[in-house]
Amino acid sequence: MHRPSRQHQHLIEKIASKESRAKAHNRKPGKRLKQWRKWAEAYKGLATQA
């Protein structure tokens, strides 16, 4: 089953978690975060549409 709104919400939570961990340890967030942001942007339109 394809659930864009659920996938979008999960990505937003992952991004927030990753950013907070990076900030707590004074490190850069990492390469995957850039990809997750790109996917979240792609799902944004589908999530609001569904």
N, C-alpha and C positions, 0 to 999 in steps of 0.2 A: 504494500500500500504506500502511496506517495503522499506525504503530508508536508507541504512546503512551510506552513505556518509553524508546525512543530520543529522542523529542521532549523528554521530561522531563529526561533526562540532558543534552541539548544546552542546554536553558534554564538548568539549574543552572550549567553551565560559563560561559554568557554572563553570568549574574548575577554570578558570582564575578569574572570578568574585568573587568566594568564597575565593580564596587565597588572592586577593587584599583587601577584606573586613576584613579578619582575620589579615592581616598585618597592616592595618590602625588602628585597635583597640588593637593591641598587644595581640592577642588571638590565640589559636590553631584553625586550620581550621574546625575540626569536623569529625565525623565518616562517614558521607555520602560521603565526598570527597574521601576517600579511595576506596569506592565502585564505585564512578563515574570514578576514574582513571582506575580501573580494567575493567569497561565496555568500556571506551575509547580505552584501549589497545586491547580489543576483537574486536571492530569495525574498528580498524586501518587497518587491513588486508582486510576486506570487503570493506572499503571505497576506498582503492587504487585499488582494483580489479574491482569495478563497474564503 
